[in-house]
């Protein structure tokens, strides 16, 4: 099989950006590598991400597939082998041209490169390596690059690619091995986890090498992430967050991404169409729970159980935990430990840190908490200041739940509208005539 070279580059771009829209594992870099002044681009910690940087700026990556050709026939994938869809493949030179020209026009600040499996995992990884090598060494691009590793590719290719990329990810695809067997029989959990383990091990070794020799090349400095599809198989939320927790603990992942199942294929093995669209509210709750696992010191077993395996659609996971565990509340703001403050609805990890620092200087009052970023309309049911609650409150689950429902949790626009649309950075750009200089 040969890469298509006769198709117009813009037509390829249209096909391969659209084909990449279901891959949500595109995130902030987490890297602090700066340009050395001789090349183009940089990769500062607050500078590159898919949606928003740490200082709130909106940042764009060129998000493409190298090819949507694929030897696999995953039942949930629009690019599966048996689908009759337009096919295209870039060449390494074309990806480099697009990245450099888009960067010069200030359309993007980095590259997110994934791919279908063309011919074989090794063949595809060699093409990805050739692309990144040319981009880094010949084009001297020093901006952020996130690349997908192909399960089944050789360890040597994964390692070589890791020295050129800032972040690498391997898609878990589905939460359990049973789900993978049912919907992606050509893939195995073992082949997916092998490159994850390699990235973890090689990253640890690289940190030691850098300590000995500061000029040593860095291996995947922004870490690794993964993605799993939610709703295509019958796993519960409890099973999903247990898998995520295990991945964080065993593979040192930076992020686990959850992608609501989008019905793009007709197949008897897939869930029947319901007319309700992708399970975006469920995806939203899983992201909230994931945040609790990573930053709020919760364990999966505290949030859900086998008897209560799915998240409450009415309340976010932390609020739901608080309602089920009222024996821990109310919490005295001026004495509670930091980790207990984190468990109060309406108190984030930044405001909890501010509380701990500020109370060293004096007694805190409710008006002080509001200035620190505490959402009092949620927190007031669970805290006291100097032994007093903000308003007379009955510590009863039904009473507090009714009042919390009136605050109307602000859900993301996509969840409120229950629609699905992949935004394109070309929506408002007249690009066709300027794609090549």
Secondary structure as a PSIPRED ss2 file (coil, helix, strand):
# PSIPRED VFORMAT (PSIPRED V4.0)

   1 X C   1.000  0.000  0.000
   2 X C   1.000  0.000  0.000
   3 X C   1.000  0.000  0.000
   4 X C   1.000  0.000  0.000
   5 X C   1.000  0.000  0.000
   6 X C   1.000  0.000  0.000
   7 X C   1.000  0.000  0.000
   8 X C   1.000  0.000  0.000
   9 X H   0.000  1.000  0.000
  10 X H   0.000  1.000  0.000
  11 X H   0.000  1.000  0.000
  12 X H   0.000  1.000  0.000
  13 X H   0.000  1.000  0.000
  14 X H   0.000  1.000  0.000
  15 X H   0.000  1.000  0.000
  16 X H   0.000  1.000  0.000
  17 X H   0.000  1.000  0.000
  18 X H   0.000  1.000  0.000
  19 X C   1.000  0.000  0.000
  20 X C   1.000  0.000  0.000
  21 X C   1.000  0.000  0.000
  22 X C   1.000  0.000  0.000
  23 X C   1.000  0.000  0.000
  24 X C   1.000  0.000  0.000
  25 X C   1.000  0.000  0.000
  26 X C   1.000  0.000  0.000
  27 X C   1.000  0.000  0.000
  28 X C   1.000  0.000  0.000
  29 X C   1.000  0.000  0.000
  30 X C   1.000  0.000  0.000
  31 X C   1.000  0.000  0.000
  32 X C   1.000  0.000  0.000
  33 X E   0.000  0.000  1.000
  34 X C   1.000  0.000  0.000
  35 X C   1.000  0.000  0.000
  36 X C   1.000  0.000  0.000
  37 X C   1.000  0.000  0.000
  38 X C   1.000  0.000  0.000
  39 X C   1.000  0.000  0.000
  40 X E   0.000  0.000  1.000
  41 X C   1.000  0.000  0.000
  42 X C   1.000  0.000  0.000
  43 X E   0.000  0.000  1.000
  44 X C   1.000  0.000  0.000
  45 X C   1.000  0.000  0.000
  46 X C   1.000  0.000  0.000
  47 X C   1.000  0.000  0.000
  48 X C   1.000  0.000  0.000
  49 X C   1.000  0.000  0.000
  50 X C   1.000  0.000  0.000
  51 X C   1.000  0.000  0.000
  52 X E   0.000  0.000  1.000
  53 X C   1.000  0.000  0.000
  54 X C   1.000  0.000  0.000
  55 X C   1.000  0.000  0.000
  56 X C   1.000  0.000  0.000
  57 X C   1.000  0.000  0.000
  58 X E   0.000  0.000  1.000
  59 X C   1.000  0.000  0.000
  60 X C   1.000  0.000  0.000
  61 X C   1.000  0.000  0.000
  62 X E   0.000  0.000  1.000
  63 X E   0.000  0.000  1.000
  64 X E   0.000  0.000  1.000
  65 X E   0.000  0.000  1.000
  66 X C   1.000  0.000  0.000
  67 X E   0.000  0.000  1.000
  68 X C   1.000  0.000  0.000
  69 X C   1.000  0.000  0.000
  70 X C   1.000  0.000  0.000
  71 X C   1.000  0.000  0.000
  72 X C   1.000  0.000  0.000
  73 X C   1.000  0.000  0.000
  74 X C   1.000  0.000  0.000
  75 X C   1.000  0.000  0.000
  76 X C   1.000  0.000  0.000
  77 X C   1.000  0.000  0.000
  78 X C   1.000  0.000  0.000
  79 X C   1.000  0.000  0.000
  80 X C   1.000  0.000  0.000
  81 X C   1.000  0.000  0.000
  82 X C   1.000  0.000  0.000
  83 X C   1.000  0.000  0.000
  84 X C   1.000  0.000  0.000
  85 X C   1.000  0.000  0.000
  86 X C   1.000  0.000  0.000
  87 X C   1.000  0.000  0.000
  88 X C   1.000  0.000  0.000
  89 X E   0.000  0.000  1.000
  90 X C   1.000  0.000  0.000
  91 X C   1.000  0.000  0.000
  92 X H   0.000  1.000  0.000
  93 X H   0.000  1.000  0.000
  94 X H   0.000  1.000  0.000
  95 X H   0.000  1.000  0.000
  96 X H   0.000  1.000  0.000
  97 X H   0.000  1.000  0.000
  98 X H   0.000  1.000  0.000
  99 X H   0.000  1.000  0.000
 100 X H   0.000  1.000  0.000
 101 X H   0.000  1.000  0.000
 102 X H   0.000  1.000  0.000
 103 X H   0.000  1.000  0.000
 104 X H   0.000  1.000  0.000
 105 X C   1.000  0.000  0.000
 106 X C   1.000  0.000  0.000
 107 X C   1.000  0.000  0.000
 108 X C   1.000  0.000  0.000
 109 X C   1.000  0.000  0.000
 110 X E   0.000  0.000  1.000
 111 X E   0.000  0.000  1.000
 112 X E   0.000  0.000  1.000
 113 X E   0.000  0.000  1.000
 114 X E   0.000  0.000  1.000
 115 X C   1.000  0.000  0.000
 116 X C   1.000  0.000  0.000
 117 X C   1.000  0.000  0.000
 118 X C   1.000  0.000  0.000
 119 X C   1.000  0.000  0.000
 120 X C   1.000  0.000  0.000
 121 X H   0.000  1.000  0.000
 122 X H   0.000  1.000  0.000
 123 X H   0.000  1.000  0.000
 124 X H   0.000  1.000  0.000
 125 X H   0.000  1.000  0.000
 126 X H   0.000  1.000  0.000
 127 X H   0.000  1.000  0.000
 128 X H   0.000  1.000  0.000
 129 X H   0.000  1.000  0.000
 130 X H   0.000  1.000  0.000
 131 X H   0.000  1.000  0.000
 132 X H   0.000  1.000  0.000
 133 X H   0.000  1.000  0.000
 134 X H   0.000  1.000  0.000
 135 X H   0.000  1.000  0.000
 136 X H   0.000  1.000  0.000
 137 X H   0.000  1.000  0.000
 138 X H   0.000  1.000  0.000
 139 X C   1.000  0.000  0.000
 140 X C   1.000  0.000  0.000
 141 X E   0.000  0.000  1.000
 142 X C   1.000  0.000  0.000
 143 X C   1.000  0.000  0.000
 144 X E   0.000  0.000  1.000
 145 X E   0.000  0.000  1.000
 146 X E   0.000  0.000  1.000
 147 X E   0.000  0.000  1.000
 148 X E   0.000  0.000  1.000
 149 X C   1.000  0.000  0.000
 150 X C   1.000  0.000  0.000
 151 X C   1.000  0.000  0.000
 152 X C   1.000  0.000  0.000
 153 X C   1.000  0.000  0.000
 154 X C   1.000  0.000  0.000
 155 X H   0.000  1.000  0.000
 156 X H   0.000  1.000  0.000
 157 X H   0.000  1.000  0.000
 158 X H   0.000  1.000  0.000
 159 X H   0.000  1.000  0.000
 160 X H   0.000  1.000  0.000
 161 X H   0.000  1.000  0.000
 162 X H   0.000  1.000  0.000
 163 X C   1.000  0.000  0.000
 164 X C   1.000  0.000  0.000
 165 X C   1.000  0.000  0.000
 166 X C   1.000  0.000  0.000
 167 X E   0.000  0.000  1.000
 168 X E   0.000  0.000  1.000
 169 X E   0.000  0.000  1.000
 170 X C   1.000  0.000  0.000
 171 X C   1.000  0.000  0.000
 172 X C   1.000  0.000  0.000
 173 X E   0.000  0.000  1.000
 174 X E   0.000  0.000  1.000
 175 X C   1.000  0.000  0.000
 176 X C   1.000  0.000  0.000
 177 X H   0.000  1.000  0.000
 178 X H   0.000  1.000  0.000
 179 X H   0.000  1.000  0.000
 180 X H   0.000  1.000  0.000
 181 X H   0.000  1.000  0.000
 182 X H   0.000  1.000  0.000
 183 X H   0.000  1.000  0.000
 184 X C   1.000  0.000  0.000
 185 X C   1.000  0.000  0.000
 186 X C   1.000  0.000  0.000
 187 X C   1.000  0.000  0.000
 188 X C   1.000  0.000  0.000
 189 X H   0.000  1.000  0.000
 190 X H   0.000  1.000  0.000
 191 X H   0.000  1.000  0.000
 192 X H   0.000  1.000  0.000
 193 X H   0.000  1.000  0.000
 194 X H   0.000  1.000  0.000
 195 X H   0.000  1.000  0.000
 196 X H   0.000  1.000  0.000
 197 X H   0.000  1.000  0.000
 198 X H   0.000  1.000  0.000
 199 X H   0.000  1.000  0.000
 200 X H   0.000  1.000  0.000
 201 X H   0.000  1.000  0.000
 202 X H   0.000  1.000  0.000
 203 X H   0.000  1.000  0.000
 204 X H   0.000  1.000  0.000
 205 X H   0.000  1.000  0.000
 206 X H   0.000  1.000  0.000
 207 X H   0.000  1.000  0.000
 208 X H   0.000  1.000  0.000
 209 X H   0.000  1.000  0.000
 210 X H   0.000  1.000  0.000
 211 X H   0.000  1.000  0.000
 212 X H   0.000  1.000  0.000
 213 X C   1.000  0.000  0.000
 214 X C   1.000  0.000  0.000
 215 X C   1.000  0.000  0.000
 216 X C   1.000  0.000  0.000
 217 X C   1.000  0.000  0.000
 218 X C   1.000  0.000  0.000
 219 X C   1.000  0.000  0.000
 220 X C   1.000  0.000  0.000
 221 X C   1.000  0.000  0.000
 222 X C   1.000  0.000  0.000
 223 X C   1.000  0.000  0.000
 224 X E   0.000  0.000  1.000
 225 X E   0.000  0.000  1.000
 226 X E   0.000  0.000  1.000
 227 X E   0.000  0.000  1.000
 228 X E   0.000  0.000  1.000
 229 X E   0.000  0.000  1.000
 230 X E   0.000  0.000  1.000
 231 X C   1.000  0.000  0.000
 232 X C   1.000  0.000  0.000
 233 X C   1.000  0.000  0.000
 234 X C   1.000  0.000  0.000
 235 X C   1.000  0.000  0.000
 236 X C   1.000  0.000  0.000
 237 X H   0.000  1.000  0.000
 238 X H   0.000  1.000  0.000
 239 X H   0.000  1.000  0.000
 240 X H   0.000  1.000  0.000
 241 X H   0.000  1.000  0.000
 242 X H   0.000  1.000  0.000
 243 X H   0.000  1.000  0.000
 244 X H   0.000  1.000  0.000
 245 X H   0.000  1.000  0.000
 246 X H   0.000  1.000  0.000
 247 X H   0.000  1.000  0.000
 248 X H   0.000  1.000  0.000
 249 X H   0.000  1.000  0.000
 250 X H   0.000  1.000  0.000
 251 X H   0.000  1.000  0.000
 252 X C   1.000  0.000  0.000
 253 X C   1.000  0.000  0.000
 254 X C   1.000  0.000  0.000
 255 X E   0.000  0.000  1.000
 256 X E   0.000  0.000  1.000
 257 X E   0.000  0.000  1.000
 258 X E   0.000  0.000  1.000
 259 X E   0.000  0.000  1.000
 260 X E   0.000  0.000  1.000
 261 X C   1.000  0.000  0.000
 262 X C   1.000  0.000  0.000
 263 X C   1.000  0.000  0.000
 264 X C   1.000  0.000  0.000
 265 X C   1.000  0.000  0.000
 266 X C   1.000  0.000  0.000
 267 X C   1.000  0.000  0.000
 268 X C   1.000  0.000  0.000
 269 X C   1.000  0.000  0.000
 270 X C   1.000  0.000  0.000
 271 X C   1.000  0.000  0.000
 272 X C   1.000  0.000  0.000
 273 X C   1.000  0.000  0.000
 274 X C   1.000  0.000  0.000
 275 X C   1.000  0.000  0.000
 276 X C   1.000  0.000  0.000
 277 X C   1.000  0.000  0.000
 278 X C   1.000  0.000  0.000
 279 X C   1.000  0.000  0.000
 280 X H   0.000  1.000  0.000
 281 X H   0.000  1.000  0.000
 282 X H   0.000  1.000  0.000
 283 X H   0.000  1.000  0.000
 284 X H   0.000  1.000  0.000
 285 X H   0.000  1.000  0.000
 286 X H   0.000  1.000  0.000
 287 X H   0.000  1.000  0.000
 288 X H   0.000  1.000  0.000
 289 X H   0.000  1.000  0.000
 290 X H   0.000  1.000  0.000
 291 X H   0.000  1.000  0.000
 292 X H   0.000  1.000  0.000
 293 X H   0.000  1.000  0.000
 294 X H   0.000  1.000  0.000
 295 X H   0.000  1.000  0.000
 296 X C   1.000  0.000  0.000
 297 X C   1.000  0.000  0.000
 298 X C   1.000  0.000  0.000
 299 X C   1.000  0.000  0.000
 300 X H   0.000  1.000  0.000
 301 X H   0.000  1.000  0.000
 302 X H   0.000  1.000  0.000
 303 X H   0.000  1.000  0.000
 304 X C   1.000  0.000  0.000
 305 X C   1.000  0.000  0.000
 306 X C   1.000  0.000  0.000
 307 X C   1.000  0.000  0.000
 308 X C   1.000  0.000  0.000
 309 X C   1.000  0.000  0.000
 310 X C   1.000  0.000  0.000
 311 X C   1.000  0.000  0.000
 312 X C   1.000  0.000  0.000
 313 X C   1.000  0.000  0.000
 314 X C   1.000  0.000  0.000
 315 X C   1.000  0.000  0.000
 316 X C   1.000  0.000  0.000
 317 X H   0.000  1.000  0.000
 318 X H   0.000  1.000  0.000
 319 X H   0.000  1.000  0.000
 320 X H   0.000  1.000  0.000
 321 X H   0.000  1.000  0.000
 322 X H   0.000  1.000  0.000
 323 X H   0.000  1.000  0.000
 324 X H   0.000  1.000  0.000
 325 X C   1.000  0.000  0.000
 326 X H   0.000  1.000  0.000
 327 X H   0.000  1.000  0.000
 328 X H   0.000  1.000  0.000
 329 X C   1.000  0.000  0.000
 330 X C   1.000  0.000  0.000
 331 X E   0.000  0.000  1.000
 332 X E   0.000  0.000  1.000
 333 X C   1.000  0.000  0.000
 334 X C   1.000  0.000  0.000
 335 X C   1.000  0.000  0.000
 336 X C   1.000  0.000  0.000
 337 X C   1.000  0.000  0.000
 338 X H   0.000  1.000  0.000
 339 X H   0.000  1.000  0.000
 340 X H   0.000  1.000  0.000
 341 X H   0.000  1.000  0.000
 342 X C   1.000  0.000  0.000
 343 X C   1.000  0.000  0.000
 344 X C   1.000  0.000  0.000
 345 X C   1.000  0.000  0.000
 346 X C   1.000  0.000  0.000
 347 X C   1.000  0.000  0.000
 348 X C   1.000  0.000  0.000
 349 X H   0.000  1.000  0.000
 350 X H   0.000  1.000  0.000
 351 X H   0.000  1.000  0.000
 352 X H   0.000  1.000  0.000
 353 X H   0.000  1.000  0.000
 354 X H   0.000  1.000  0.000
 355 X H   0.000  1.000  0.000
 356 X H   0.000  1.000  0.000
 357 X H   0.000  1.000  0.000
 358 X H   0.000  1.000  0.000
 359 X C   1.000  0.000  0.000
 360 X C   1.000  0.000  0.000
 361 X C   1.000  0.000  0.000
 362 X C   1.000  0.000  0.000
 363 X C   1.000  0.000  0.000
 364 X C   1.000  0.000  0.000
 365 X C   1.000  0.000  0.000
 366 X H   0.000  1.000  0.000
 367 X H   0.000  1.000  0.000
 368 X H   0.000  1.000  0.000
 369 X H   0.000  1.000  0.000
 370 X H   0.000  1.000  0.000
 371 X H   0.000  1.000  0.000
 372 X C   1.000  0.000  0.000
 373 X C   1.000  0.000  0.000
 374 X C   1.000  0.000  0.000
 375 X C   1.000  0.000  0.000
 376 X H   0.000  1.000  0.000
 377 X H   0.000  1.000  0.000
 378 X H   0.000  1.000  0.000
 379 X H   0.000  1.000  0.000
 380 X C   1.000  0.000  0.000
 381 X C   1.000  0.000  0.000
 382 X C   1.000  0.000  0.000
 383 X E   0.000  0.000  1.000
 384 X E   0.000  0.000  1.000
 385 X E   0.000  0.000  1.000
 386 X C   1.000  0.000  0.000
 387 X C   1.000  0.000  0.000
 388 X E   0.000  0.000  1.000
 389 X C   1.000  0.000  0.000
 390 X C   1.000  0.000  0.000
 391 X C   1.000  0.000  0.000
 392 X C   1.000  0.000  0.000
 393 X C   1.000  0.000  0.000
 394 X C   1.000  0.000  0.000
 395 X C   1.000  0.000  0.000
 396 X C   1.000  0.000  0.000
 397 X H   0.000  1.000  0.000
 398 X H   0.000  1.000  0.000
 399 X H   0.000  1.000  0.000
 400 X H   0.000  1.000  0.000
 401 X H   0.000  1.000  0.000
 402 X H   0.000  1.000  0.000
 403 X H   0.000  1.000  0.000
 404 X H   0.000  1.000  0.000
 405 X H   0.000  1.000  0.000
 406 X H   0.000  1.000  0.000
 407 X C   1.000  0.000  0.000
 408 X C   1.000  0.000  0.000
 409 X C   1.000  0.000  0.000
 410 X C   1.000  0.000  0.000
 411 X C   1.000  0.000  0.000
 412 X C   1.000  0.000  0.000
 413 X H   0.000  1.000  0.000
 414 X H   0.000  1.000  0.000
 415 X H   0.000  1.000  0.000
 416 X H   0.000  1.000  0.000
 417 X H   0.000  1.000  0.000
 418 X C   1.000  0.000  0.000
 419 X C   1.000  0.000  0.000
 420 X C   1.000  0.000  0.000
 421 X C   1.000  0.000  0.000
 422 X C   1.000  0.000  0.000
 423 X C   1.000  0.000  0.000
 424 X C   1.000  0.000  0.000
 425 X C   1.000  0.000  0.000
 426 X C   1.000  0.000  0.000
 427 X C   1.000  0.000  0.000
 428 X C   1.000  0.000  0.000
 429 X C   1.000  0.000  0.000
 430 X C   1.000  0.000  0.000
 431 X C   1.000  0.000  0.000
 432 X H   0.000  1.000  0.000
 433 X H   0.000  1.000  0.000
 434 X H   0.000  1.000  0.000
 435 X C   1.000  0.000  0.000
 436 X C   1.000  0.000  0.000
 437 X C   1.000  0.000  0.000
